[in-house]
């Protein structure tokens, strides 16, 4: 059985906060949960990671360039916000319908390079993706292991749109201690036929499961998943970088 339980008690995160300590404290205060155990997975919305790491930009400090001003006029967006998006991406793939589809510096293809103004206290600031989400996951895993005695699997998430489909789904942008992919190629299916293309995006599915468990209008950035221990590893593993399809194999770019 797979269970997904959002943790209560995570406060508004500020730069420099010890997020690992806050998560372990929230686990201890949740009376219906035992202490962290081997095989647990913590799925964490990237914004608390980004805020703890200081990945916040005040728009008042941004000077828009000519390209940002032109794109902002076309898309009816704030040129300051657009400049931050341009600063966070390596390539703009499309600019239409009020959205910039970008390739981030990490290699993610997403709207607005992951730059977001929602759930940011006050006005005039935006939150960026972590500079290295896999490194963030590894560091948080080590900190929680120091405090709790067990190294959980860590999945860091963000909401992405999907080609050809309405709505957003949370996906993994960083992970540690979790097999990001489960490769079934070469194995038989239920009828004995060899599977040739089946590679399960485990980290993305854990991200989606966690997102269903938490309320979007409440502060529930951390979800404890149990029952996925077969995907939890002793070492940190390749991270969510393994989920990024190389450009040479990407038929949509």
N, C-alpha and C positions, 0 to 999 in steps of 0.2 A: 504494500500500500504506500502511496506517495501522499505526504501531507505537506501543506504550505501554510505557515502561521506568521502573520505580520507581527513585528515587535512593537510594543507601545513604549513610550517614554524616551524616544530619541529627540533631543531638543533641536532648536534651530542651530545649525552648524556654522561656525565662524572660522576664518583662517587660523591655522595652528592648533585647532582642537584635536585631542587624542581620540580619534574616531573608534579605534579598537577598544579603548577603555569604556567609552560610552555604549558600545554594542554589548560588551560583556556585562556591564551593569544593567542594561535593559533585559538581557537574558536572565540574570539573577533575580530581577524584580518580577518577572513574568511567572506567576505562581503555577500556571498550568503546564509549564515546560520544565523538564529536568535540566541539569547542567549540560553544557555542550558535550556531545559524545562523538566518538570516532565515526566518520561517515556522514556527519551533518554537512549541509551546504548552506551558506549564507548568500542570499541574492540581494544586491545593494544597488539602489538607484544612483547613477553616477553623480547626481548633483551634490550629494553629501560628501562624496569623494572630492569633487571639484572645489567645493567651498572650503573644506579642510585644507586643501592644497593651495588655496588662494587663487584659483583659476576664475577670477571675477574681474571684469573690466567696467570701469565707470565711463559711460558714454561721453561725459563732459571732458574726458582726457583724450578723446579720439579726434583726429583731424582727417576728414574724408578727402580722398583723392578724386581725380577727374572720373576715373572708372566707377567708383562708388557712387558719385553724384549722378552719373548717367544711368546706371542700373537702378538706382533708387527712384528716379523719375519714371522709368519704364514700369517698375513693379509697384509703385506707390508705397514705398518703404522709407524708413528713416535712413538717410545717407550715413549717419554715424553707425547704425546697426549694420548696414551693408559693408562698411569699411572693416568692421570687426570680422564679419564673415569672410571677406577676402583675405584678411590677415591669417585666418585659420585654415585656409584651403590651399591645395596645390593646383587645383584646376576647377573651373566652372564648366559643367557639362551642359546645363540648360538654365535659362532665365525666362520664366513664363508663369502666368497665373499667380503672380505675387510671390513666387518661390524661386530660390536659387538652389538647383541641384548641383552639389559640389562633391569633389573628392577631397577628403580631409588630408591633413599631413600624415595621419595614421594609415590612410588607404581606404577608409570607409566612404561609401557612396551614400549620401544622405542629403536631406533638405537643410539648407542654411548652415552647413558645416557643423551642425550640432549646437550652434549658438542659440541660446534660449533666454527669454526674459521672464518666463513664468516661474513661480515659487522662488522669487528673489525678493528679499525684504526691501521695502522702500521702492523708490523709482530711480530710473536713470542708470541702472547697471544690468549687465547680462552675464550669464554663466557660460563658460567654455567647457568643452570636453577635457578630461584629464590629459596632460601632455603625453603620458605613456600609461594607458589603462592597465596593461598587463603588469607593469612594474608596480602600479598602485595596488593591484590585487595581491601580488607577492608580498609587498611590504605589510599590508593589512593582515594577511594570513600569518606572517611571522609574529606580529604584535599580539594577535588574539591567542596564538599558541603560547606565547610567554605568559599571558594572563590567565588562560583557561586550562592549559595543560594538554589541549588537543588542537591540531591544525585543521580547521574545517576547509572544505572546498569553498572558494570565493568566486562569485560571478558578479561582475559590474555591468549594469544595463543602461540602455537608453531606448526611447521609443522611436522606431523607424517606420516610414511608410513602406509599402510593398508594390512593386510593379504589377499592374493589371488588377489590383485589388484595392477596395476601399478600406479605410480604417488603418490604425497603426497597431503594431505589436512590439513588445519589448524584445530586444535582442541583446546578446552578450557583446560588449565592446572590450571587455577585459576579463580574464579569469586566471586562477591559479589553483592547483590541486584538483582539477576537474578535467576529465577527458573532454575536450571541446567537440570531438567528432567520434562517432562509433562506426567504423568501416565494416560493412557486411559484404563487400564485393568478394566474390569467390566462394561464398558460403551458400548452402542450399536454402531455398524457400520451403514453405510447408509442403509443396508438391515435389520437392527434390530438384527443382530447376535451379541452376546457378544464377545467383544475383550478380548483375554486372554494373549497376549504377547506384546502388543503395548505400549512401553514407548519411547517417543520422546526425543532425546538428544538435547534439546533446545540450551544449551550453545555451543555445538559443531557446530550446524547449524548456529548460529550467527557468530561463528569464521570463518566458511567456506564462508559465505556471505560476510564478511568483506574482506577476502583475495581476492575474485574476484574483489573487488572494487579498490584495491591498486596495483600499479605497483611494481614488484619485483626488478626492477633496479632503483628505486627512493626511497628517504627517506620519507616513508609514514607509520610510525609505528602505527598511531592512526586513527581509522575509527569511524565516528559517524553514528549510526544506529537509524533510526526513524521508527515507525510503529510496534514496538515489545513491546509496553507498557504493554500488558496483561501479559507479563512474568517478568516485573520489580516489585520488592517487596520493601516494606518500610524497612524491616529488611535485614540484610546481607545474611541470608539464610545459607544452608549447604556447599556452595562452590562447586568447581569442584571435591572435594574429593568424592562426591556422584556419580560421573561418573565412578569411578574405580570399576571394577568387583572384588569381593573377590576371592582369589586364589581357594577356595573350589568350586566356581562356574565357574571357567575359564577352559573350555574344551580344550584349546590350550596350557596349561602349564602342 
